[in-house]
Amino acid sequence: MTVSEILAQLREMGSAQTLKTFINHGGPADKMYGVKVGDMKTIVKKVKKNHELSMGLYRSGNSDAQYLAGLIADEKKISKADLQEWVEGATWYMLSEYTVAWIAAESRFGWELGLEWIESPREMTADAGWSTLANLVSIKPDEELDFAHIIQLIERVEATIHQAPNRVRYAMNSFLLCVGGYMPLLTERCIAAARKIGVVTVDMGGTACKVPQIEDYLKKMEGRGVIGKKKKMARC
């Protein structure tokens, strides 16, 4: 399938209700059709991983196509420059926190880019940075992670989360959740951080979505016996 053929199929898959939902969540109304992720996966089954196609879809500027690009991206072929292009093109959190962060974390540039992006003054780039680091700890063995640096990042979240831009606050909260959930030696440290931070407020655009409460979330993971159980891949 070509980029044009996929865009045409996405246009047919789009629905007014899904488009409205995405717009309420901050999606760009003039750059999306409103396609459910489940419907997109029928295309993923056909094209599988395809680096060239994923790059073409992302460059289309259509948000549905850009999300799909992440589902078929080849993490072994994507370059640092490609990922930088992607983060600069992320217009809302479905791209910055999922598409870009997933593939960056799965690539060999995840740690480097995550640390670089969290320094950005641009909200979506910093958002992608924290989300990349969160995804990274969920898939990398603990022995491959820099514990000392991650503890420094926890301390940074403690000190700055309430002053950070809207979606960056959400991503910082997610970072603590992932560190606590996937790195057992730091679970209690993240719970302590959550207690120090208190309630994290994020504007969800009038939707019913809520910011996960770290201590409650981690206690539930502990109850299910899944603390420290790594994922095979970031994307889903």
C-alpha positions in Angstrom: 0.0 0.0 0.0 1.1 3.6 -0.7 0.7 6.6 1.5 -2.1 7.9 -0.7 -3.9 4.6 -0.6 -3.7 4.5 3.2 -4.8 8.1 3.6 -7.8 7.3 1.4 -8.6 4.3 3.6 -8.2 6.3 6.8 -10.6 8.9 5.4 -13.2 6.2 4.9 -12.6 4.8 8.4 -13.0 8.2 10.1 -16.2 9.0 12.0 -17.7 12.3 13.3 -18.0 11.0 16.8 -14.4 9.8 17.1 -13.2 13.1 15.5 -15.2 15.1 18.1 -13.7 13.0 20.9 -10.1 13.6 19.6 -10.8 17.3 19.2 -12.0 17.5 22.8 -8.7 15.9 23.8 -6.7 18.5 22.0 -6.4 17.0 18.5 -6.0 19.2 15.5 -9.5 19.4 13.9 -8.2 20.3 10.4 -5.6 17.5 10.3 -7.4 14.4 11.2 -10.3 12.1 10.1 -11.1 10.6 13.5 -10.1 7.0 13.1 -10.3 4.5 16.0 -7.0 2.8 16.9 -8.6 -0.6 16.6 -9.6 0.2 13.0 -6.1 1.3 12.2 -4.7 -2.0 13.2 -6.4 -3.7 10.3 -4.0 -1.7 8.2 -1.0 -2.7 10.4 -1.8 -6.3 9.7 -1.4 -5.7 6.0 1.7 -3.6 5.9 3.5 -4.8 9.1 6.7 -2.9 9.9 7.7 -0.6 7.1 10.2 2.2 7.6 9.7 4.1 4.4 5.9 3.9 4.6 5.9 5.0 8.3 8.1 8.1 7.4 5.8 9.0 4.5 2.7 8.7 6.7 4.2 10.9 9.4 5.2 13.5 6.8 1.6 13.7 5.5 0.8 15.8 8.5 -2.5 14.0 9.1 -2.7 13.0 12.7 -4.4 9.6 12.1 -1.7 8.8 9.6 1.0 10.0 12.0 -0.3 7.7 14.8 -0.4 4.8 12.4 3.2 5.6 11.4 4.2 4.8 15.0 2.4 1.4 14.8 4.3 0.3 11.7 7.6 2.1 12.4 10.8 0.0 12.3 12.7 0.9 15.5 15.9 -0.6 14.1 15.9 1.5 10.9 14.6 4.8 12.3 17.4 7.4 12.8 18.0 10.0 15.4 17.3 12.7 12.7 14.0 10.9 11.9 12.9 10.9 15.5 13.8 14.6 15.8 11.6 15.3 12.8 8.8 13.4 14.4 9.0 15.2 17.7 9.0 18.5 16.0 5.9 17.5 14.1 4.0 16.3 17.1 1.0 18.6 17.5 -0.8 17.0 20.4 -0.2 14.4 23.2 -1.4 11.4 21.2 1.6 11.9 19.0 4.1 13.2 21.6 3.3 10.7 24.4 2.6 7.7 22.3 3.8 7.6 18.7 7.0 9.5 19.2 7.8 8.3 22.7 7.1 4.6 21.9 9.4 4.5 18.9 12.1 6.6 20.5 12.1 4.3 23.5 12.3 1.2 21.3 15.2 2.7 19.2 18.8 2.8 20.3 18.5 6.6 20.8 15.8 6.5 23.6 17.9 7.5 26.6 19.8 10.1 24.7 16.8 11.8 23.1 14.7 11.5 26.2 17.2 13.5 28.2 17.6 16.0 25.4 13.9 16.5 24.9 13.0 17.1 28.5 15.2 20.3 28.4 13.1 21.8 25.6 10.9 24.8 26.2 8.4 23.4 23.7 5.6 21.6 25.6 5.1 18.7 23.2 8.9 18.1 22.9 9.4 18.0 26.7 6.2 15.9 27.0 7.7 13.4 24.5 11.0 13.4 26.4 9.5 12.4 29.7 7.2 9.9 28.0 10.2 8.4 26.2 12.0 7.9 29.5 8.9 6.4 31.1 8.6 3.9 28.2 12.3 3.1 28.3 12.2 1.9 32.0 9.2 -0.2 31.1 11.0 -2.3 28.5 14.7 -2.2 29.4 16.2 -4.7 31.9 17.1 -2.9 35.1 20.8 -3.8 34.7 20.8 -1.6 31.5 19.4 1.4 33.3 21.3 4.2 35.0 19.8 4.1 38.5 21.7 7.1 39.8 20.5 9.2 36.9 16.9 8.0 37.3 17.0 9.0 41.0 18.1 12.4 39.9 15.2 12.6 37.5 12.8 11.5 40.3 14.2 14.4 42.4 13.7 16.8 39.5 10.0 15.7 39.1 9.5 16.3 42.8 11.0 19.8 42.6 9.5 21.0 39.3 6.3 19.1 38.4 3.9 21.8 39.6 5.6 24.5 37.6 5.8 22.4 34.4 3.5 22.9 31.3 0.2 21.1 31.3 1.0 17.9 29.4 4.5 17.8 30.8 3.0 17.5 34.2 1.1 14.5 33.0 4.2 12.9 31.5 6.3 13.5 34.6 3.6 11.8 36.6 3.7 8.9 34.2 7.4 8.7 34.5 7.1 8.2 38.3 4.4 5.6 37.7 6.7 3.7 35.3 9.8 3.9 37.4 7.9 2.7 40.4 6.0 0.0 38.5 8.9 -1.4 36.5 11.9 -0.9 38.7 11.1 -2.6 42.1 14.1 -1.2 43.8 12.7 2.3 43.3 9.0 1.6 44.0 9.1 3.0 47.5 11.2 5.9 46.4 8.5 6.8 43.8 5.7 6.5 46.4 7.6 8.8 48.7 8.0 11.3 45.8 4.2 11.1 45.1 3.4 11.9 48.8 5.8 14.8 48.7 4.3 16.1 45.4 0.6 15.8 46.4 -2.2 16.2 43.9 -1.1 16.7 40.2 -3.5 18.8 38.3 -3.7 18.6 34.5 -6.2 20.3 32.2 -7.8 17.4 30.3 -9.9 19.7 28.0 -13.2 19.1 29.8 -13.0 15.3 29.4 -13.6 12.7 32.0 -10.0 11.5 32.0 -8.1 11.8 35.3 -4.4 11.9 36.3 -3.4 8.5 37.8 -2.7 8.7 41.5 0.8 7.2 41.8 0.6 5.5 45.2 -2.9 3.9 44.5 -1.8 2.8 41.1 1.5 1.2 42.4 -0.4 -0.5 45.3 -2.8 -2.1 42.7 0.2 -3.3 40.6 1.7 -4.8 43.7 -1.6 -6.5 44.6 -1.6 -8.1 41.1 2.0 -9.2 41.5 3.2 -7.3 38.4 5.7 -4.8 39.9 8.9 -5.2 37.9 7.3 -7.2 35.1 8.7 -5.6 31.9 6.9 -5.2 28.6 8.2 -6.6 25.4 7.7 -3.4 23.5 6.6 0.1 24.2 3.9 0.5 21.5 0.6 -1.2 21.9 
